[in-house]
Amino acid sequence: MSNIEEVLGELQRFAWPDYVAFVSMFLLCIGIGIYFGFMNKSVSEDDYMLGGRKMLVIPIAFSLVASFVSGITLLGLPTEVYSYGIQYLYVSCGVIGMGVVMGVFYLPVFHDLNITSTYEYLEVRFDRRLRLYGSVMFAIMNVAYLPIVIYVPALAFNQVTGIGVHTITPIVCIICVFYTSLGGLKAVVWTDVVQAISMLGALCLVAIKGTRDIGGAGVVLERAWSSDRLEVPDLNIDPTVRHTFWCLFFGGIVYWTQTNAVSQNMIQRYLSLPSLGDARKALCIFCVGVLILMALCGYNGLLIYATYHNCDPLTTKLAKARDQLLPLFVMKTLGELPGMTGLFIAGVFSAALSSLSTCLNSMSAVVLEDFVKPYVKKPLSTSTINWIMRLVVVGVGVLCVCLVYVVEHMGTVLQLTMSLEAITNGPLFGIFTIGLFMPWINGNSALVGGIMGVIAMSWVSLNAQWAIASGAITYNTKPLNVEQCDYSFNVTTSLANTTHLGASAEDIFPLYRISYMWYTTFGASITIIVALLGTFVFGKNNPNKVDPVLLTPCIRKFFAFVSEKHMDAFKPDIPLQHKLRNDEVAL
């Protein structure tokens, strides 16, 4: 009987056709960066950041999908379904809800303001302190998120080739930094188009080939049903249950709206489109694209279980990390077809590159607009602006490579990422929501709310992650067994996946046990509640002195707009950039 090392050696067949497919994707991305970098030699700030606000709907929609569906989702979601069943996939209802909420309430405000950084809104609506707060929170979140984005596909590459994680991550970062710094948003968007197609093709290829090998979709569904992986929505109202329909729907709406509607990473794409109508079309296509990719990832998770239902590779450690499960399956399924494994790994790296390039481009926008421009006395020259934007991209890229050494010790990434993001994302979403819906709340109250939100979420999220890491909180997986493995493995050192809630779980503070899907909602709620209480200390704005263009359209009619002269006095540092049409305001 073979041992694990021999089985892995047989599976790792990453031959020259695979390297050709893999390298070709990188060369194409580099070529796009060179094209937009050298064919447009006199690139203005608006061109670099927003593509001159003349981008096309379809490329932007593809870019949004590619940017949002990172390698974390591509590898983490199949593992989630494999281990816990399809309950998480009901978050798709939250995605649809997000599309409605964003398109109606948030997108019209940001698109009409003609801004580059979303955090400019916070200065116009409140004051410069809130803009700085938002920018700092965004920077912290990005610096924490990007190393995870890079690390995940490096794990996949390590699984299929044996090449070390810290060998491939610097190469990926250098390529991404190169084309992002050279070509700006246009290069990022068009590489995203290539990468989105690559992602979709890789997932379809694995699903089709794997289904044929196992005997058809009927076998996949039958084995999933018999192991209770196909399940109806859990309507339990207990907030400590990891996944229920309520946390996936309501928590999902808030999480996805924050990420898509107020985060610079995503909203920058919508702002690059010439009209609000185009932005809404891109939003609709984005929602459809995300749902398709999530469905493919979920099906692949069921397919992996159907393939390994009698020999769990996580227990035997054939897959050394949970997020190497899909790459292991790809090696088994596509390994005999020349170039196919390389095509899949190119798809995984495409997801990482698109997310990485998006964040790097957004960071350059935020640093320039929020950390540099407000604090210089003289206008910056075009040359200086270009240098700042490119140096930010390079600097953040180098930092991310270094932080990969930290990330590799942090375990599975899907839940971890959403949990850590909520520390900053929840309070930020709360502040933007205050700005759009509550014109009587001033900057002092909003800032105190935001600070308290970050403190509360840091306390809850970090303690919860510590409880999970220490084993005090664990979760039941669906049935996994190793009864019919055709290779030997060391049982004493195997990874125990079929875990149960720890005996001390009930002794843990209840807030540490709430589902991570509530984190963003919880952070936003704390921020809004504290801000509302702050009005008793700091007083209130006169809502009629807040420019209605800064409010969501559905409440504009309830507040009269004072004269432009009064508004100029109210916000002397930032002139109003837009005037509402007469039919938008009830005077």
C-alpha angles and dihedrals in degrees: 000000000000122000126226095264091054092047091050091048090054092048097048097084100146097155132177095278088057092050089049091053091045097047093043091064091053092047091051091053091049090049092053090051092050091048095053092037098052103024089058101042096164098057114174123211091255091051093048096046103032108013090250088297088275101105122138124250100236097050090045091050091050089047091052091052093046092047095049098041098065128174085270090068095036093056102021099052097056089049090050092053092043092053104032108018131242098308091108091057090072084077083086086082087059090051091055090047090050091054091056096043094046096044094049105035112020112024097058092058098049095040094051094050095068092220131151101209118041087218089068084074090063091057093049093046098038121357143288093280091064091048090053091046092053093047093049091049090049092050092049092049093048094048089051094044103045098064088055089051091054097040098055099062089041087060089053092049090048091052095054100036108022090232111143122260093234091053096058101036096068090049092052092048094048092053093046094046089049099055094035095052092043104046106023122203095340091057091045093050097047093045086050089056090055091044094048091053089047092051093049092046093050094051093046091048093053093045095049097044094042092049092051092049094053096047105264142311090288091068091049093051094043093053091044091051095047091052092048093246091127103070141158119245113289106237094189110138093207105119091207093065106104098228125015128153090252097054091042093049104037096026089043092053092052095043095047094042091052093048096044104031108038106018114101090223092069107020090059088070093053091048090056091066118092099233143023090242090058090048091053091049089052089049092054093049090046092055092049092047093050092049091051093049092046090051091051092048091048093049090049088054090055090045091054090052092048088053097046099030093125099036116039109204092203093059093045091043093235080134104045094199130032092240091057091068097095094045089051090053091048091054090052094045104036103021094102094052111083113241096002096103088049090051091053094048088048087055092052091049089046089061090050095045093050093051092043095048091046092053093045092051091047092048091054089052094049095045092049098042100036108025103032114025098050091055103046120088098209127051112262119245120242090249093053092048092051092050093049093050093049096043090053090054092050095044095049091046092055091047091052093053089054093048092055086081088064097044095055089070096052102082129221113012113207098071092030093056095049091046096052094041090057091066090074103014098060096053092042091052089049092054094048090048090051089051094051101038108025112052093169092068115091133208096267094056093043093050093050089048091051094049093048090047092055092047092049094046093046089053095048100038099043093045091048092050090048091051090051093046092049092050096245088119118039133158134227114248124205116264114302125173143171099208099127106033114150093208135057124252139173108262095191093061098036122125109258105222101164095078133161135212107285119252090244095049093101090055091059117101106269095236090060089058099052116114114272087232088073094052099093091044090049093050092048092047093051090050094050095044093049090047091052090050088047091065088073089060104032099030128230139286120244097250090209090064093059112096106246090222085073092056129077110265096246094065101035092093091062094063128060118227115232122217123293088242090058091047092052087055091046094055107020097165098058119038117215109265098195140039120209120240113252092248092057097062130052102217 
